[in-house]
Amino acid sequence: MQRPVESKQYTSQQFASLAGEFDVQLSVGRTGQCWDNALAESFFATIKRELLGTKPWPSRALARTAIFEWIESWYNLQRLHSSLGYRSPAEYETVLAA
């Protein structure tokens, strides 16, 4: 089911209602807090650039499996993040816990 896209603020009531219909919990804060989703937007841009945009996906199930494997075996364990001092999230958490 496709819905028309309207030019509205991302915190609009229509957007929140649509998210509720699909059982999606929004992570946005108050209106005007544009940095609330900066981390998520960066992650989604990275996954699109490094995985999803690299080839066509014949099914949603294959894409879902590939996303899980990419996050668990590459993004969290090996990929270096500048915001973490050029460490992987797993390495960063290990150092932080020590």
Secondary structure as UniProt FT lines:
FT   TURN            10..11
FT   HELIX           13..21
FT   TURN            22..23
FT   TURN            31..32
FT   HELIX           34..37
FT   HELIX           38..50
FT   HELIX           52..54
FT   HELIX           60..69
FT   HELIX           70..75
FT   TURN            76..78
FT   HELIX           82..84
FT   HELIX           89..97
//
